[in-house]
Amino acid sequence: MKFIVSSSTLLKQLQQISGVINSNTVLPILEDFLFLIDKNELTVVATDLETVMRVKLEVEAKESGRICIPAKILMDSLKNLPDQPLTFHIDLNSYAVEITSDNGKYKVMGENPENFPKEPAADDTTSFTMSATGLVTAINKTLFAVSNDDLRPAMTGVFFEIAPESLTFVATDAHRLVKYVRTDVQCPQADTFIVPKKPLNLLKTALPDNDTQIKIAYSQNHFFVQHEGAQMICRLIDARFPDYKVVIPKDNPYRLTVVKSDFQNALKRVGVFANKSTNQVALSITGSELQLSAQDVDFSFEGNERMSCQYTGDDMQIAFNAKFLIEMLNAAEGDEISIDLATATKAGILRPSEKEENEDLLMLVMPLMLNN
């Protein structure tokens, strides 16, 4: 069996799905791409047993067939080849693969495609469509707050809360929480599920950041995303997401408004002098002045800065993890950010001052104990 394909087209498509493959996998077959040739269409599949990604591309072929090809050596060779047509000669009996370029011939041993894991079927799914940019934005605004604690599996993914007229994405690691709502999505029914971090990271790079429509489907155990010739399937996290609504304070009476870039840069500068295990930066708010201070007692480091702000409420002092605040500010659009506060021990609520159309972003961060 043979087929002819452009080296740069093949590399571009393989790069979209190669992130699925783990380097230290138990089954050697999981280090391979599955190539499926059917007439003039090539489908390439990669999996780690939890997540499956597939892409389709045009090739020149007269026959149909399947073969598993080791991913790393194929990717490494394609990266070093200039754009040119490549001819793949495949012996379906011995699984030997010979790749011919303009000036060279390269041989690798493939594997039996029958040993490649079967992907889950899309049975009993509920589906809806949304814009690719809507999903990419939602992932970018929530993924940083996902927990890495495997002892709490529900928090190691993003919670999707589906309503007929909206789609809410929630992520938390118990120290901070992000809730992002899209109101430009119509869903057939109310539902909830948790999608793991890894497939969302892969989707972020595989999907285009434009208004093309993607199809999203889910079943009891799996999540499916389809965009043109690319598809991703992943297993959902089988756990119960904590009731995030009870954590969000309803009545934080004081409001601090600052220029986002100024606040972020001040946090970066002062945060250098904070204790490396807590990243604690104290905020002292008096009238229209905000003072940021950090210290690391072990090394006698200390940093202080003052900046102007708008504030309604009693003077107060509150401490936060500077790293968390910087990440949250990155996720917020607009020039200004408002932080709603109550006391030094209650959570702060961050919101962009200007609300984008069809979306709503709310971020919560727990304070740290002040070192007085």
BELCOR-V450600 format. One record per helix or strand of 3 or more residues. SS is the DSSP state (@ for helix, = for strand). FROM is the first residue (numbers start at 1). TO is the last residue. If there is no record, write none. Layout:
ss:SS from:FROM to:TO
ss:SS from:FROM to:TO
//
This chain:
ss:= from:2 to:6
ss:@ from:7 to:20
ss:@ from:28 to:31
ss:= from:32 to:38
ss:= from:41 to:47
ss:= from:51 to:58
ss:= from:65 to:70
ss:@ from:71 to:79
ss:= from:85 to:90
ss:= from:96 to:100
ss:= from:105 to:109
ss:@ from:113 to:115
ss:= from:126 to:131
ss:@ from:132 to:145
ss:@ from:153 to:156
ss:= from:157 to:163
ss:= from:166 to:172
ss:= from:176 to:182
ss:= from:191 to:196
ss:@ from:197 to:206
ss:= from:213 to:218
ss:= from:222 to:227
ss:= from:230 to:236
ss:@ from:244 to:246
ss:= from:254 to:259
ss:@ from:260 to:271
ss:= from:280 to:286
ss:= from:289 to:296
ss:@ from:297 to:299
ss:= from:301 to:308
ss:= from:310 to:312
ss:= from:316 to:321
ss:@ from:322 to:331
ss:= from:336 to:341
ss:= from:348 to:352
ss:= from:359 to:365
//
